[in-house]
Amino acid sequence: MSPVTYTRRGSVAWVTINRPTARNALSKTVRDGLYEATHRFNADADAKVMVLTGAGDKAFCAGGDLKEMAEDSLTIPPPDFVPQFGRNIEVSKPTIAAVNGVAYAGGFLLAQCCDLCVAADTATFAISEVKVGRGAPWAAPLSWLVPPRIAMQILLTGDPLPAQRAQEVGLVNEVVPFAQLQDTAQRLADRIAANAPLSVRAAKQTARLVVEQPLSEAYAAAERIWEPVYLSEDAQEGPAAFAANRAPEWKGR
């Protein structure tokens, strides 16, 4: 079995870490598989949204493969050690983490990188590096996702955050029973995929602007991002479909 699988359900690509007996830990084969699946998603014109999940009911991803790290005497992981959407691999289309269990360390990283996060009520989140003497430079965006003191608590204690608490602090969008996780993620992805693709991509870019630049500059950048959307064929198709009381036929141009 492949350590990472890629399947499509309609317009939604499902990328699954398929190493449940090892709690879906990030071995080299898994990391390589995640890169390959992400490149495949980027190139798949029929895939509008990616859902990233883990196999089984115990772990989304427990983080790095510590046995492999010990064998390799890993010191500082390179910036491209694991795919980080928007940092070392660009993903312009929306991504959703469907967290089915433990999301620790590198597993937290993967959930953090996704645009949205749906979690099973049995899921837990932790940046556990302080407990094993490792580092988490990839956690730099955390205080943008959650309040700074929550981010500080997560980083300094390494303690697990239950799914309900993760939702309360804004790390998770929705918490559902485990049996409903995949259907919930699929429905969310389908709703996004049904929207105008150029508008969706521009919206994703816009949401992050104020993290990277002052508000006055973010407004100007947003105008540049949205101008080609306004000038697109889809911008005319939306009102035309509404006026004709029919579903729009998006062309992505």
PEBELNOR-V611182 format. One line per field, one symbol per residue. phi: phi as a letter, one per 30 degrees, with the letter a starting at -180 (. if undefined). psi: psi as a letter, one per 40 degrees, with the letter a starting at -180 (. if undefined). burial: # if it has 24 or more other C-alpha atoms within 12 Angstrom, else .. Layout:
phi = ???
psi = ???
burial = ???
This chain:
phi = .ddbcbbbcicccccbdcbddchhdddddddddddddddddeddddccbcccbbdiccbdadjdddddddddhdccddecebebeiccadbdddbbccdcadbcheddeddddddbbcbddcdbbacceddbicbbdddededddbeeddedddddciddcdeddddecjdbdacbeedcdddddddddddddddddddddddddddcdddcadedddedddddddeddedddddddeddddddhbddcdcia
psi = iiehihihgbehhhhhhgfdefffigidddddddddddddddehdehdihhhiiiaedhdheaigddddddefhchhidfdihhhecehhhdiiihhghebhgibddddddddidihhiieeiihigedeeefaigdeedededdiiddddddddddeiihiddddddeedhdihiideedddddddddddddeihdddddddddddededeiidddddddddddeddddeidddddddddddefihighef.
burial = ..######..##########.##########.###.###.##....####################..............######....#######################################....###.##.##.###...##..##..#.########.########.#..##.###.###.###############..#............#..#...#....##.##...........#.#.
